Amino acid sequence: MTDPGFSTPRAEIDQRIEKLQRRLLQEGIDGALILQNTDLFYFSGTIQQSHLYIPAQGPPLLMVRKSLKRAQSESPLSTILSLNSPKQLMTLIEENGLAPPAVMGMELDVLPTNLFFSYKRLFPAVDIRDISIPIRMVRAVKSAYELNLIRQAAAFSDQVAETVPHLLREGLTEIELAGMIEAQARRLGHQGIVRMRLWGAEMFYGHLMSGAAAAVPSFLASPTGGAAVSAAVAQGPSFRKIKRHEPILFDYVFAWKGYISDHTRIYAIGRPPQWLVDAHAHMLDLQEQIKAMATPGTSAGDLYSAAIEMATRKGVDAYFMGAEADRIRFIGHGVGLELDEFPFLAHGQTTELEEDMVIALEPKLVFPGEGVVGIENTHVVTPSGLEQLTHAQQQIVSI
């Protein structure tokens, strides 16, 4: 049985379900069938192999294939039943006093196509629609309970960052240093999994790269990539040895009880060239300006445009968030249970910020053949702008 202290409170789950139900009614959807692990955890408190049915009106129904006993110990929901086959879904829905849906929402942004077709065959009379945007918008605004966990994750992020100068020494390979840092994170309680929603996106603990290797681009939707240990991974630390007077990028995620803090710091053995120090200072200044602008009601796309204008005025736009064709077109992203949550501070995004959204703001400069400088912190949206949650030294830390 799971320790009750690890369980999501019933009032928290009820509040989340009520928010989704309001959106279902607005969209004209009779109910949502939720399968993805992160969404299951958010709305039920468990990731056991389940189907969670949330009607637009009425109590939710959690139907579990494996493990039923663990789901019952983890989830505060009232109705948790055994499910042997998806063929039983509609029968169980009706047997528990709920009307079978004519229009049903599913997470079509993450549901594999073969599974989608199998559900279409199971429910030929049901109109299946994408419910991913309403789910992600509900999840974008954090509760006090969630903010408390993210603040705890941010405090652990700072602790990990503060260990780096004590571990760093010339001649270590990137992968050796990464392993020592990750061991410390694990000792503090890092869950060991960093969840991402975007198809094909994956990450371990984060990126630890030095000098020119940090500026090697990759497939990931990130300004940094890294030489990596092989083409099978194509991101992150490599076997390259760390040298003196070069920037060392530490871009790590701390995941605590499901919730994420994302931050970046720059270190160096000795002092890097002054032009890199100056470039880093530009990113610190840009961060502070965006933080002040990011108030509720501000368009996410407008913040991206403002950041581009600032980088241009500072004369570093050619390297801002990547170089040339490998540049990404965002400066920040929501975080919560996943690393790539709403909102995205990206080109063309019309989403307006809301109080208690949580955003990782990450202005960075990527200089091919030289390295990466910049900053990233996790913030919460408040009426006066972004409140920074990660507080480790933001200047380049030279040892």
Secondary structure, DSSP 8 states (H G I E B T S, - for coil): ---GGGS--HHHHHHHHHHHHHHHHHHT-SEEEE-SHHHHHHHHS--SEEEEEEESSS--EEEEEE-HHHHHHH---S-EEE-S-GGGHHHHHHHTT----SEEEE-TTTS-HHHHHHHHHH-TTSEEEE-HHHHHHHHHB--HHHHHHHHHHHHHHHHHHHHHHHH--TT-BHHHHHHHHHHHHHHHT--S-----STT---SSEEEEEHHHHT---SSSSS-----S-TTT-SS--S-B--TTS-EEEEEEEEETTEEEEEEEEEESS---HHHHHHHHHHHHHHHHHHHH--TT-BHHHHHHHHHHHHHHTT-GGGBTSSGGG--SEEEEE-SSSSSEEEEEETT---B--TTBEEEE--EEEETTTEEEE-BEEEEEETTEEEE---S--S-EE-
